[in-house]
């Protein structure tokens, strides 16, 4: 059966890793959006504090199936 999907864009952050930032973004989106199907990382950046990586910031597009 054919389906229609919609995309949203969110930014996840983490002091630990890029992977953790992605997981946080998807987990938070899943609290308010149903039928999440896939994600696409479109941008990775971060904040530098005292010459060290202080925070990872990851822009994620998340696709979900539009209900009938």
N, CA, C and O atoms as a GROMACS GRO file, in nm:
protein
  272
    1UNK      N    1   0.083  -0.118   0.000
    1UNK     CA    2   0.000   0.000   0.000
    1UNK      C    3   0.088   0.125   0.000
    1UNK      O    4   0.186   0.132   0.074
    2UNK      N    5   0.052   0.222  -0.083
    2UNK     CA    6   0.128   0.346  -0.091
    2UNK      C    7   0.102   0.431   0.033
    2UNK      O    8  -0.006   0.424   0.093
    3UNK      N    9   0.200   0.512   0.069
    3UNK     CA   10   0.188   0.596   0.188
    3UNK      C   11   0.239   0.736   0.156
    3UNK      O   12   0.311   0.757   0.058
    4UNK      N   13   0.201   0.831   0.240
    4UNK     CA   14   0.249   0.968   0.230
    4UNK      C   15   0.326   0.998   0.358
    4UNK      O   16   0.282   0.962   0.467
    5UNK      N   17   0.440   1.064   0.344
    5UNK     CA   18   0.525   1.095   0.458
    5UNK      C   19   0.546   1.245   0.468
    5UNK      O   20   0.536   1.318   0.370
    6UNK      N   21   0.574   1.290   0.587
    6UNK     CA   22   0.606   1.429   0.614
    6UNK      C   23   0.738   1.433   0.688
    6UNK      O   24   0.774   1.337   0.756
    7UNK      N   25   0.813   1.544   0.676
    7UNK     CA   26   0.941   1.558   0.746
    7UNK      C   27   0.936   1.679   0.840
    7UNK      O   28   0.877   1.782   0.808
    8UNK      N   29   0.998   1.662   0.955
    8UNK     CA   30   1.021   1.774   1.046
    8UNK      C   31   1.171   1.786   1.066
    8UNK      O   32   1.246   1.693   1.037
    9UNK      N   33   1.215   1.900   1.114
    9UNK     CA   34   1.357   1.920   1.139
    9UNK      C   35   1.375   1.961   1.285
    9UNK      O   36   1.309   2.054   1.333
   10UNK      N   37   1.463   1.892   1.354
   10UNK     CA   38   1.492   1.922   1.494
   10UNK      C   39   1.643   1.926   1.513
   10UNK      O   40   1.719   1.874   1.431
   11UNK      N   41   1.686   1.988   1.622
   11UNK     CA   42   1.828   1.992   1.656
   11UNK      C   43   1.847   1.927   1.792
   11UNK      O   44   1.791   1.974   1.892
   12UNK      N   45   1.925   1.820   1.795
   12UNK     CA   46   1.958   1.754   1.920
   12UNK      C   47   2.093   1.801   1.970
   12UNK      O   48   2.182   1.832   1.890
   13UNK      N   49   2.109   1.808   2.101
   13UNK     CA   50   2.236   1.850   2.158
   13UNK      C   51   2.282   1.749   2.263
   13UNK      O   52   2.201   1.680   2.325
   14UNK      N   53   2.414   1.743   2.281
   14UNK     CA   54   2.470   1.653   2.381
   14UNK      C   55   2.611   1.696   2.415
   14UNK      O   56   2.686   1.742   2.328
   15UNK      N   57   2.647   1.682   2.539
   15UNK     CA   58   2.785   1.706   2.581
   15UNK      C   59   2.870   1.581   2.558
   15UNK      O   60   2.993   1.587   2.569
   16UNK      N   61   2.805   1.468   2.527
   16UNK     CA   62   2.875   1.339   2.516
   16UNK      C   63   2.923   1.306   2.375
   16UNK      O   64   3.041   1.279   2.354
   17UNK      N   65   2.830   1.308   2.275
   17UNK     CA   66   2.867   1.263   2.140
   17UNK      C   67   2.761   1.303   2.038
   17UNK      O   68   2.650   1.342   2.073
   18UNK      N   69   2.798   1.291   1.911
   18UNK     CA   70   2.705   1.313   1.802
   18UNK      C   71   2.593   1.210   1.809
   18UNK      O   72   2.475   1.244   1.793
   19UNK      N   73   2.629   1.085   1.833
   19UNK     CA   74   2.529   0.978   1.843
   19UNK      C   75   2.428   1.007   1.952
   19UNK      O   76   2.308   0.988   1.932
   20UNK      N   77   2.473   1.052   2.066
   20UNK     CA   78   2.383   1.085   2.176
   20UNK      C   79   2.291   1.201   2.139
   20UNK      O   80   2.174   1.200   2.176
   21UNK      N   81   2.343   1.299   2.066
   21UNK     CA   82   2.260   1.412   2.022
   21UNK      C   83   2.151   1.365   1.927
   21UNK      O   84   2.038   1.412   1.935
   22UNK      N   85   2.183   1.271   1.836
   22UNK     CA   86   2.083   1.215   1.745
   22UNK      C   87   1.976   1.141   1.824
   22UNK      O   88   1.857   1.160   1.802
   23UNK      N   89   2.019   1.056   1.916
   23UNK     CA   90   1.925   0.977   1.996
   23UNK      C   91   1.832   1.067   2.077
   23UNK      O   92   1.713   1.037   2.088
   24UNK      N   93   1.884   1.174   2.132
   24UNK     CA   94   1.801   1.267   2.209
   24UNK      C   95   1.699   1.338   2.119
   24UNK      O   96   1.584   1.357   2.159
   25UNK      N   97   1.742   1.377   1.999
   25UNK     CA   98   1.650   1.444   1.906
   25UNK      C   99   1.535   1.351   1.867
   25UNK      O  100   1.419   1.393   1.868
   26UNK      N  101   1.567   1.227   1.833
   26UNK     CA  102   1.463   1.131   1.792
   26UNK      C  103   1.371   1.098   1.910
   26UNK      O  104   1.249   1.093   1.893
   27UNK      N  105   1.428   1.077   2.026
   27UNK     CA  106   1.347   1.044   2.144
   27UNK      C  107   1.251   1.157   2.179
   27UNK      O  108   1.134   1.132   2.211
   28UNK      N  109   1.297   1.280   2.173
   28UNK     CA  110   1.211   1.393   2.206
   28UNK      C  111   1.100   1.409   2.102
   28UNK      O  112   0.985   1.434   2.138
   29UNK      N  113   1.134   1.396   1.975
   29UNK     CA  114   1.033   1.407   1.869
   29UNK      C  115   0.927   1.299   1.884
   29UNK      O  116   0.809   1.323   1.857
   30UNK      N  117   0.968   1.179   1.926
   30UNK     CA  118   0.873   1.068   1.938
   30UNK      C  119   0.771   1.091   2.049
   30UNK      O  120   0.669   1.022   2.054
   31UNK      N  121   0.796   1.186   2.138
   31UNK     CA  122   0.702   1.216   2.245
   31UNK      C  123   0.579   1.292   2.194
   31UNK      O  124   0.473   1.289   2.256
   32UNK      N  125   0.594   1.360   2.079
   32UNK     CA  126   0.482   1.442   2.029
   32UNK      C  127   0.438   1.407   1.887
   32UNK      O  128   0.332   1.452   1.842
   33UNK      N  129   0.517   1.328   1.816
   33UNK     CA  130   0.484   1.293   1.677
   33UNK      C  131   0.472   1.141   1.667
   33UNK      O  132   0.559   1.068   1.715
   34UNK      N  133   0.363   1.095   1.604
   34UNK     CA  134   0.341   0.951   1.588
   34UNK      C  135   0.400   0.901   1.456
   34UNK      O  136   0.425   0.979   1.364
   35UNK      N  137   0.421   0.772   1.448
   35UNK     CA  138   0.460   0.703   1.325
   35UNK      C  139   0.596   0.744   1.270
   35UNK      O  140   0.614   0.749   1.148
   36UNK      N  141   0.693   0.774   1.357
   36UNK     CA  142   0.827   0.806   1.309
   36UNK      C  143   0.882   0.687   1.232
   36UNK      O  144   0.870   0.572   1.275
   37UNK      N  145   0.945   0.716   1.116
   37UNK     CA  146   0.992   0.608   1.030
   37UNK      C  147   1.142   0.611   1.004
   37UNK      O  148   1.204   0.505   0.995
   38UNK      N  149   1.201   0.728   0.990
   38UNK     CA  150   1.343   0.737   0.955
   38UNK      C  151   1.398   0.873   0.995
   38UNK      O  152   1.323   0.965   1.026
   39UNK      N  153   1.532   0.883   0.993
   39UNK     CA  154   1.595   1.013   1.018
   39UNK      C  155   1.712   1.033   0.922
   39UNK      O  156   1.767   0.937   0.867
   40UNK      N  157   1.747   1.159   0.904
   40UNK     CA  158   1.856   1.198   0.815
   40UNK      C  159   1.934   1.310   0.884
   40UNK      O  160   1.877   1.414   0.916
   41UNK      N  161   2.062   1.290   0.907
   41UNK     CA  162   2.145   1.395   0.966
   41UNK      C  163   2.184   1.492   0.855
   41UNK      O  164   2.245   1.452   0.755
   42UNK      N  165   2.151   1.619   0.872
   42UNK     CA  166   2.180   1.717   0.768
   42UNK      C  167   2.292   1.813   0.806
   42UNK      O  168   2.350   1.879   0.720
   43UNK      N  169   2.323   1.820   0.935
   43UNK     CA  170   2.426   1.914   0.979
   43UNK      C  171   2.482   1.870   1.114
   43UNK      O  172   2.408   1.830   1.203
   44UNK      N  173   2.612   1.879   1.126
   44UNK     CA  174   2.678   1.852   1.255
   44UNK      C  175   2.763   1.975   1.287
   44UNK      O  176   2.841   2.022   1.204
   45UNK      N  177   2.748   2.025   1.406
   45UNK     CA  178   2.828   2.138   1.451
   45UNK      C  179   2.843   2.125   1.602
   45UNK      O  180   2.794   2.030   1.662
   46UNK      N  181   2.910   2.220   1.662
   46UNK     CA  182   2.926   2.213   1.806
   46UNK      C  183   2.974   2.344   1.865
   46UNK      O  184   3.001   2.441   1.794
   47UNK      N  185   2.982   2.342   1.994
   47UNK     CA  186   3.029   2.459   2.069
   47UNK      C  187   3.166   2.426   2.129
   47UNK      O  188   3.188   2.317   2.180
   48UNK      N  189   3.255   2.523   2.121
   48UNK     CA  190   3.389   2.506   2.177
   48UNK      C  191   3.398   2.585   2.307
   48UNK      O  192   3.362   2.703   2.313
   49UNK      N  193   3.447   2.518   2.410
   49UNK     CA  194   3.464   2.581   2.541
   49UNK      C  195   3.606   2.556   2.589
   49UNK      O  196   3.646   2.441   2.607
   50UNK      N  197   3.680   2.662   2.609
   50UNK     CA  198   3.818   2.652   2.659
   50UNK      C  199   3.904   2.558   2.574
   50UNK      O  200   3.981   2.478   2.627
   51UNK      N  201   3.890   2.568   2.441
   51UNK     CA  202   3.970   2.487   2.350
   51UNK      C  203   3.928   2.342   2.339
   51UNK      O  204   3.999   2.262   2.277
   52UNK      N  205   3.814   2.306   2.396
   52UNK     CA  206   3.763   2.169   2.392
   52UNK      C  207   3.621   2.168   2.336
   52UNK      O  208   3.552   2.270   2.338
   53UNK      N  209   3.579   2.053   2.286
   53UNK     CA  210   3.440   2.039   2.243
   53UNK      C  211   3.353   2.040   2.368
   53UNK      O  212   3.367   1.955   2.455
   54UNK      N  213   3.263   2.138   2.375
   54UNK     CA  214   3.176   2.150   2.492
   54UNK      C  215   3.037   2.093   2.467
   54UNK      O  216   2.969   2.051   2.560
   55UNK      N  217   2.996   2.094   2.340
   55UNK     CA  218   2.862   2.043   2.308
   55UNK      C  219   2.855   2.008   2.160
   55UNK      O  220   2.906   2.081   2.074
   56UNK      N  221   2.792   1.895   2.132
   56UNK     CA  222   2.764   1.854   1.995
   56UNK      C  223   2.622   1.898   1.961
   56UNK      O  224   2.532   1.884   2.044
   57UNK      N  225   2.602   1.951   1.841
   57UNK     CA  226   2.471   1.995   1.795
   57UNK      C  227   2.446   1.930   1.659
   57UNK      O  228   2.525   1.948   1.566
   58UNK      N  229   2.338   1.856   1.646
   58UNK     CA  230   2.310   1.780   1.525
   58UNK      C  231   2.170   1.814   1.473
   58UNK      O  232   2.071   1.795   1.544
   59UNK      N  233   2.163   1.863   1.350
   59UNK     CA  234   2.035   1.889   1.286
   59UNK      C  235   1.989   1.759   1.220
   59UNK      O  236   2.062   1.697   1.143
   60UNK      N  237   1.866   1.718   1.253
   60UNK     CA  238   1.813   1.590   1.206
   60UNK      C  239   1.677   1.614   1.143
   60UNK      O  240   1.589   1.677   1.202
   61UNK      N  241   1.659   1.563   1.020
   61UNK     CA  242   1.527   1.559   0.959
   61UNK      C  243   1.467   1.423   0.992
   61UNK      O  244   1.532   1.320   0.975
   62UNK      N  245   1.344   1.424   1.040
   62UNK     CA  246   1.276   1.301   1.080
   62UNK      C  247   1.150   1.286   0.996
   62UNK      O  248   1.068   1.377   0.987
   63UNK      N  249   1.136   1.168   0.935
   63UNK     CA  250   1.020   1.142   0.852
   63UNK      C  251   0.918   1.056   0.927
   63UNK      O  252   0.954   0.967   1.004
   64UNK      N  253   0.792   1.085   0.902
   64UNK     CA  254   0.686   1.006   0.964
   64UNK      C  255   0.570   0.990   0.867
   64UNK      O  256   0.546   1.076   0.781
   65UNK      N  257   0.499   0.881   0.881
   65UNK     CA  258   0.387   0.849   0.794
   65UNK      C  259   0.265   0.933   0.833
   65UNK      O  260   0.229   0.940   0.951
   66UNK      N  261   0.204   0.996   0.734
   66UNK     CA  262   0.082   1.074   0.757
   66UNK      C  263  -0.034   0.975   0.766
   66UNK      O  264  -0.051   0.890   0.678
   67UNK      N  265  -0.112   0.986   0.872
   67UNK     CA  266  -0.224   0.895   0.891
   67UNK      C  267  -0.337   0.925   0.794
   67UNK      O  268  -0.356   1.038   0.751
   68UNK      N  269  -0.411   0.820   0.760
   68UNK     CA  270  -0.528   0.836   0.671
   68UNK      C  271  -0.641   0.903   0.743
   68UNK      O  272  -0.747   0.924   0.685
   0.00000   0.00000   0.00000
